Amino acid sequence: MVTASAGKRVVALDFDGVVCDSVGESSLSAFKAAAIQWPEIFQTAAAEAAKPQLVEQMRAVRPVVETGYENVVQIRCLYEGVTVEQMLAGWHDMLPAKMKEWGLQRSELVELFGGVRDSWIADDLAGWLAPNRIYPGVADAVAAAMQQDDVYIVTTKQAHYTEVLLRDMAGISFPSDRIHSTTVSGEPKASVLGRLAAQHADAAGYIFVEDKHSTLEKVTKAPGAEAWQLYLVDWGYNTPAERQAAAADPRITVVDLQHFQQLMGLSS
């Protein structure tokens, strides 16, 4: 049960692409998971030799990923010759088609991907943390907001990993009950935002910060969306075309780091 604090704003932040650049870790975890799922393909000298190029390609296609498990499917597609351009243009249709072709289940891939990360953390926490980075200037802004507002993380990343990265990379002890992960449930972020608004009915304002234009578009169409101020960061996993589309939408404001810091109350 959350007790609303009148006078405070509710600030909901996406994690990957807003606070943390995790594409290096997620790509390497995807390769590890693929080696378990398809050992005959990925536990080979050829796949190992291709790993650096695959990781680089995974960075390029990161804007179309909604949930972490998709990385496992992506890395096989790329290894088998799907181009970055094809994936950026058609991932929405490609993902279910490849899942069906390869006999994959979402829940099983979520478990596999999470299991790989758990094992990596248990065996080598420093090694798991190393490919991640907190975007410069963001941690201080989040910490400032936490001093004056009710701050939440609303993410498709599993909550445990989010909490570890905030603690060990950003130096922020973030309450675990304020990290809302939609990975297992598949629940839309708009539904989470609706609950937060209901829990904080007397809040001074409602702010949601994302790096995915498609997510913000969905939020604008949800009941109660008009209560939220919606922001798209210009440093996350989005493309110039997506930033341009967001800028043309009167419901969405595109922000750079300085504007974000001001929004969080870090600077005047």
MOQUI-V14310 format. One record per residue. N is the residue number from 1. SS is DSSP state (@ for helix, = for strand, . for the rest). OMEGA is omega in radians with two decimals (none if undefined). Layout:
# MOQUI-V14310
n: [N,N]
ss: [SS,SS]
omega: [OMEGA,OMEGA]
This chain:
# MOQUI-V14310
n: [1,2,3,4,5,6,7,8,9,10,11,12,13,14,15,16,17,18,19,20,21,22,23,24,25,26,27,28,29,30,31,32,33,34,35,36,37,38,39,40,41,42,43,44,45,46,47,48,49,50,51,52,53,54,55,56,57,58,59,60,61,62,63,64,65,66,67,68,69,70,71,72,73,74,75,76,77,78,79,80,81,82,83,84,85,86,87,88,89,90,91,92,93,94,95,96,97,98,99,100,101,102,103,104,105,106,107,108,109,110,111,112,113,114,115,116,117,118,119,120,121,122,123,124,125,126,127,128,129,130,131,132,133,134,135,136,137,138,139,140,141,142,143,144,145,146,147,148,149,150,151,152,153,154,155,156,157,158,159,160,161,162,163,164,165,166,167,168,169,170,171,172,173,174,175,176,177,178,179,180,181,182,183,184,185,186,187,188,189,190,191,192,193,194,195,196,197,198,199,200,201,202,203,204,205,206,207,208,209,210,211,212,213,214,215,216,217,218,219,220,221,222,223,224,225,226,227,228,229,230,231,232,233,234,235,236,237,238,239,240,241,242,243,244,245,246,247,248,249,250,251,252,253,254,255,256,257,258,259,260,261,262,263,264,265,266,267,268]
ss: [.,.,.,.,.,.,.,.,=,=,=,=,=,.,.,=,.,.,.,=,=,.,@,@,@,@,@,@,@,@,@,@,@,@,@,@,@,.,@,@,@,@,.,.,@,@,@,@,@,@,@,@,@,@,@,@,@,@,@,@,@,@,@,@,.,.,.,.,.,@,@,@,@,@,@,@,@,@,@,.,.,.,.,@,@,@,@,@,@,@,@,@,@,@,@,@,@,@,@,@,@,.,.,.,.,@,@,@,@,@,@,@,@,@,@,@,@,@,@,@,@,@,@,.,@,@,@,@,@,@,.,.,=,=,.,.,.,@,@,@,@,@,@,@,@,@,@,@,.,=,=,=,=,=,=,.,.,.,@,@,@,@,@,@,@,@,@,@,.,.,.,.,.,.,.,@,@,@,=,=,=,.,.,.,.,.,.,.,@,@,@,@,@,@,@,@,@,@,@,.,.,.,.,.,=,=,=,=,=,=,.,.,@,@,@,@,@,@,@,@,.,.,.,.,@,@,@,=,=,=,=,=,=,.,.,.,.,.,.,@,@,@,@,@,@,@,@,.,.,.,.,=,=,=,=,.,@,@,@,@,@,@,@,.,.,.,.,.]
omega: [-3.13,3.09,-3.13,3.12,-3.13,3.13,3.08,3.00,2.94,-3.13,3.11,-3.08,2.87,-3.09,3.13,3.14,3.06,3.14,-2.98,2.96,-3.01,-2.98,3.10,3.13,-3.09,3.11,3.11,3.07,3.10,3.11,3.11,-3.14,3.12,3.12,3.06,-3.09,-3.09,-3.07,-3.12,3.13,-2.96,3.03,-3.11,3.11,-3.12,3.13,3.13,3.12,-3.11,-3.02,-3.12,3.13,3.12,3.14,3.11,3.10,3.13,3.07,-3.10,-3.09,-3.10,-3.12,-3.09,-3.14,3.07,-3.06,-2.97,-3.07,-3.12,3.12,-3.12,3.12,-3.13,-3.00,3.06,3.11,-3.13,-3.14,-3.11,2.95,3.03,-3.10,3.08,-3.12,3.11,-3.11,3.11,-3.08,-2.97,-3.06,-3.11,3.11,-3.09,-3.07,3.14,3.13,3.13,3.07,3.13,-3.11,-3.07,3.07,-3.06,3.06,-3.11,-3.07,-3.14,3.11,3.07,3.14,3.13,-3.09,3.10,3.13,3.10,3.13,3.13,-3.13,3.14,3.12,-3.11,-3.08,-3.00,-3.10,-3.14,3.12,3.11,-3.13,-2.96,-3.11,3.09,2.98,3.02,-3.13,-3.10,3.08,-3.06,-3.10,3.13,3.13,3.10,3.13,3.11,3.13,-3.12,3.13,-3.01,-3.08,3.00,-3.00,3.11,2.94,3.10,-2.90,2.98,3.10,3.09,-2.96,-3.09,-3.12,3.10,-3.12,3.13,-3.11,3.09,-3.11,-2.96,-3.14,-3.10,-3.13,-3.10,3.03,-3.02,-3.12,-3.08,-3.12,3.07,3.02,-3.13,-3.14,-3.14,-3.03,-3.05,-3.07,-3.05,-3.10,3.10,3.10,3.13,3.12,3.10,3.14,3.10,3.11,3.14,3.12,3.12,-3.14,-3.12,-3.03,-3.10,-3.10,3.14,3.14,-3.08,-3.07,3.07,-3.10,-3.06,2.98,-3.13,3.13,-3.11,3.11,3.13,3.08,3.12,3.14,-3.11,-3.10,-3.08,3.08,3.13,-3.08,-3.07,3.13,-2.99,2.91,-3.01,-3.09,3.04,3.11,-3.10,-3.13,-3.02,-3.07,3.06,-3.08,3.07,3.14,3.12,3.10,3.12,3.12,3.12,-3.13,-3.14,-3.12,-3.10,3.14,-3.03,3.07,3.07,-3.08,2.97,-3.05,-3.11,3.13,3.12,3.14,3.09,3.13,-3.14,3.11,-3.11,-3.12,-3.09,none]
